[in-house]
């Protein structure tokens, strides 16, 4: 049976993994997503005042925006432990039953990638979320019988990048649904400066701004860039990260001023070379990437930058993409109904 990880609400700082050492310790330290944080703080304060578990929480949004961090902060705010698992790790009812029956009162169960939870387990969670009980089948088959086991009142926190894949019945059982959006560059800059202090390295304002502008509005990418730029400054024996070091580090990472990496430019180059709409399967084969990687990881940022458009006929590069790559745009054609991008 899968054994989920259990973390205490206030672990010894020396025992934290390096990746988690850069996570904010309180909601006041969490930069950005102000409305989401305010709503969660109000709900936590009200629940603790009533000495009740917090309503179940669903956190939606692209990867790297802080959903896991917010789950930790919810547990800290409730002065409770957090049990961590993920949708792909829970393959059978027995896996979930063992996790649920071991939960203590007011504990937080965090399920990452909850949209990948099998539909049978979604239905299994219904009674646990609402009635604090689960039905365990002892003898499968025609003569099978089930036993109803009690579950301590708990808070389920689910994180998903694909909210639409959750069934309506499951989604409606979450009392709190919050959607995270990409961060503005000013917030990312604050995150970089705070993280640099925790890494015991100084970074000047121009360098922090340069790294923030190329982070796609994603704290996870910003921290990845910061670590690599810090490594370069250390090897070059520089006392701090200045603009020159940041620029060289970003060039080594092959991240341009729009935050595009090599694979992003490869995708755009494939579109511009074809000069016409390309289907998802064909585009995935051309750049040797999985279809879900294109849809979930690469395309959202390109669409936000206005470099790519999805049409009924397929993906097309916009005039901005041609300009960004320095590729001459093909002769303009009269656009038909199938060339119009989706709204």
C-alpha positions, 0 to 999 in steps of 0.5 A: 500500500502506498505510504503518503508523506506526513509533514508536521506543521512546524518542522525543524528548519534544519530538516527541510529540504533545500527546495522547500527552504525557499517557501514562505513560512506565513501568508504574510510572506507569500508574495502575490495572489492577494485575493486568494490569500485573503480569502484563505486567511478569513476562512482559516480564522473563522474555522479555528474560531469555531474549532472546526476543520477548514472547508475542503479547498481546491486550488487551480492554475498553471504549474509553478504558481504556489499551489503546494506552498499554499497547502503548507500554509493552510496546514500551518494556519490550522496548526495541523499536520499535512499528509501529502500524496498525489492522484497518480499514486492512488491507484486503488480504493485500498490505497486511499482507505489506508490514508483516510483512516489514519488521518487525525482530527483537523489534519490536512490531506493534500492531493497534488494533481487531483485531476489524475485521481481515478473516477472510482476514487473520486466517488470514494471520497464523496462520503469521506468529505461529507459524511466522514465515513467510507465503505470498505468492501471486504469480499468482492464478488456476488457474496461480497459485503462492505463495512462502513468505517468512520473517518476523522473530520479533515480538510482535503486540499486538492491542486490541479492544473486541469480543473475541467477534468474533475467531475462536476459532482466532485468539484461541487464538494469543495467549499473553497475554490481558488484560481491562481493566475500568473504573477506580474513582473513586480511580484516576481521581482520581490520573490527573487529578492527575498529568495536571494536573501535566504540563499545568502546572496545579494542581487542588485535591482537591475539583475532582479528585474531582468530575471523577473521579466524572463520568468513567465510570471512563474515563481518556480521558474524565477527561483530556478533562474536565480539558482543558476545565476547564483552558481555563475556568480559564485564560479566567477567569484563575484560578491553579488549578482549584478546585471552583467552576471544575470545577462550572461546566466540567462544567455547560458540558459538560452532564455530570451527577453520574452522568457522563451527557451530553446524548445519554445523557439523550436516550436515557433520555428516549426510553425513559421517554416510551414507557414500554415496551420499545423495540427497538434499531432503533427506539431508534436511530431515535428518538435519531438515533444508529447502532445500534452506537453505542448498543450499544458506547458509550452502553448499557454505562455506563447498564447499569452505573449501573442506568438501563437494562435489556436484555430479550428485548422490547427496552430498558427504563428502570429506576425509577432512570432515572425518578428521575434524570430527575425523570419520574413512573414509569408505573403498575406492571404485572405483569412477564411473562417477556419483561420480565425483564432478561438476566442 
